[in-house]
Amino acid sequence: MNTQAEADALDHVNKNRTAWDRWAQKFVEPAHVAWKQKEPSWGIWNIPEREVHLLAEQLSGTDAIELGCGTAYVSAWLARLGARVTGIDNSLEQPKTARAMQEEYGLLFPLIHGNAEHVPLPDASFDLAISEYGASIWCDPYRWIPEASRLLRIGGRLIFLVNGTILVMCMNDSEDPATSQLRRDYFGMHRFEFADGDGSVEFHLGYGDWIRLLRANGFEVENLIELRPPEGATTSWPFVKLEWARRWPSEEFWIARKSR
């Protein structure tokens, strides 16, 4: 790939850094809430770990990396379970909040400013790679999945949370709630720049593309958990309503293990 083509392919890195630096202040208070939780809860509906069963009860001796850590609350949860955690994030501002939380809660682990598509750490450094709406939607999967594979040891697990595929096809370009109408094509899903003018770039794939990509990079898919919020659940995010998310999956956890 020539220099200009490479720059064009990676323009999302700069766009998303700019966007998240602009949004960072909005996530300071949610960081306080998440860091002080005794039990992890996942996604926009805050579904408790005891219902999702993603993590082992103890992660002592596990080397873990959070790809796109933001304010690093997931990393904090892993550290409390005994993992040796490293976080990496593209934003310059989000890790400032993460470091403030580390000082407040006395929970220290390395935080790297960088692109999760190119992590400055050696091959086979980790047993677990995780992303909750971090690299999983803000990085190009054709770049970050191979990088996750490189970072994981054989037998290591990759866990990542994304918007539900059906939701992506039904979402409005604005933050108006999704309807039951399909608004965009399933085939060819990859890069999305929604028309609400925020300048960010998201990445979403169809199920077959995810499976082929994971398998091509040495992963075996162990599970796909389609999160269904309980009755009465609430979210601060306006793009989907509870009634919708009770009928169709608004969020999906992929779990894969590196086999080669």
N, C-alpha and C positions, 0 to 999 in steps of 0.2 A: 504494500500500500504506500502510495507516495505521501509526502509530508502534508500536502493540503487535504488529501482524502482522509488521512489519519486525524487531522485537526477537525475536519467536518464531522467525523464519526464520534469524536469525543466532546463535541460542543455541549452535550448534556451535562458534563461534569461541571463546567463553569456556570451554566444556567442554574443547575440545582444548588450549587454552592451559594450563588447570589440569592436565590429564593429562600433557602433555609437560614442564611444569615439574617435575612429580613424578617423571617417568621420566628426567630429564636426566642424573643422575649415572651411570646405567647405560650411557650412551653415551660417556663420557669415554675409556675404554680403547679401544673400537672406533674412536673418532676418531683416536687416536694411530696405530693400525694403518693406517687408510685414508689419512691425510695423508702418511705416509711411503712409500706405494706409488709405484713408478715408472710403473706402467701402471694405468689405470682398470680396475676389475672391477665387474660390475653385479649388483644384486639380492641376494637372500638366499643364492644359491648361488655368488656371487662369480665369475661367468663373465667371463673376460678380454675386454677391448675388442678384441683381435686376432681374437676369434671372433665378436663381435657386430657390429663395424664401424658404430658409431653416429657417431663423430666424425671430422672431418678430421684429418689428421696434424698440420697447423698451423692455428691459429685466429687468427693475427696479424691485427690490424685488425678483429676481430669483437667487437661489443658483445653481451654475454651476460648473462642474468639467471637465477638459480636460484630457483624459486618454491617456498618451503618448504625452506630450505637446511639447517635443523638445525645440525649442526656444520660444515657448509660444505666437506666433503671433495670433493664434486663440483665446487664452485666452484674449489677449489684445483687439481684436475686440469685444468679449463678454463684457468685462469690460467697454468699451466705450459706449455700448448700455445699461449700467446700471446694469449688472449682478454682483453678488458677486462671484468671480471666484477663484478656486483653480486648480493648475496644478500639475501633477505628471509625472515623467519621469524616466526611467530605467538608462539612461546615467548619468555619473558623469560630463561630459564636456558640454553637451547641455544646462543644466540649468545655467551654467556660462554665456553663451551668453544671455540667457533669463534675468538674473539679470542685466547684463550690459544694455540691452534694457530698462528694468524697470527704471533704474536710468536715462538713457538718456531722456526718454519720460515722466518721473514723474508719472508712472502708476504702482502702487504697489499692489500685491496680493500674496497669499502664493504659494510657489513652494516646492514640496516635491520630494526628491530623493527616488524612490521606484518602485516596480513592480505593474503595474496596475491590475495584477491578484490577488493582495492581498494588498488592500489600507488600511493604518492605520487610518481609520476614522469611525465614528459610522454609523450604519444602518440608512437608510432614511434621509440622510443629504442633498440631492440635488433634484432639480427640473429638471435639465438638465445634461445629460452626453454626451460628444461629443468627437469624435476622427477622425482626418483627417490624415490617414496613420500613426497613432500612434499605440496604442494598437490594432487597427482594423486589422493590418496585422502582427505586430511584437509580439503579445501575442497569446497564445493558446485560441481560442474562447470558448472552453469548460471550461476555467477557467475565462476569463475576462468577458464574458457575464453574468454568475451568479453573479460576483462581481459587475458589473454595476447595475444589478437588486437589489442587496442588498443595494447599495448606494442611489438608487432613491426612492423617495416617490411615493405613489400611484398617478397615473396621470402624473408622470414625463416622460420626453421624452428622448429617446436615438437616437442620430444621429451619423452615422459613414460612412466614405468614404473608399472604397477599390478598388483595381484594378478590372476591369470588368472580370467576370468569363470566358467569351469567350477569352479575352486577355490572361488570365493565361494559358489557354489550348493551345494558339498559340505562347506564348513567347519562345524565344530561351533561352538556358542556359546562353549564353553570353549576352552582351548588344546590340547585333545586333537586328535591328528592327523585330518585329513580322511579320509573313507572314500570308497568308490565310490557311496555313496547320495546322491541329490539331497535336500537338506534344506530348500531354500527355492525360491521361484518365480523364474523368469527374467523374465517380464513384470512390469513395474513396478519393477524394480531402481532404487534411487536412494540413500536414506539408510538406514544400518544402525547400530543400537546393540545390540551383542552382549550377551548375558545374563551376562557374566562379571563385571559390576559395576565395571569400571574407569572408567566415566563418559565415555568418549570416543565420538566420532561419526565414522564412515567413510562414504565415498560411492563407489558402484560402479554402473556402467551396463552394459547389454547392448550387443552389437556394433552393432546398428542405431541405438540411441540415441546412441552415440558418433559414428557416422558422420554422422547428421543434425545433431547439435550442432556438430561441427567444420565441416561444410559451411555451416551457417547463419551461422557467424562468419567466413566468408571463407577457410577452409582447404581444401586438397586433400590427401586422405590419400595419402601416398607409400608407406607400408609398415606392416605389423603384424608385429612379430617376436615369435614365441612361444618363450620361452626354454626350452630343454631341458637340464638339468644333465647333465654327463658322468657315466659310471659312476664310483663312488667319491667323488663330490662330497659335501660335508657342509654343514650349516647349523646355526646355534645356535637357530633358530626352531622351536618344537615343533609348530606347527599343520599341517605337511605333512612327509611322509617322502619320501625319495629315490625309493622304488619308485613312489609316487604320481606324483611330478613327472617321472619317466621315461615314464609312460604318458599323462599329460595335462598341458597347460601350467599351471604354477603362477604364472607371471609373463608379462606382455605389455608390450612396448614399442610405443607408437604414435608414428609419425613423420608429421608433416604440414607442409605449406608454405603460408604465407599468400599467396593469389593475388589478393586484392582488399581 
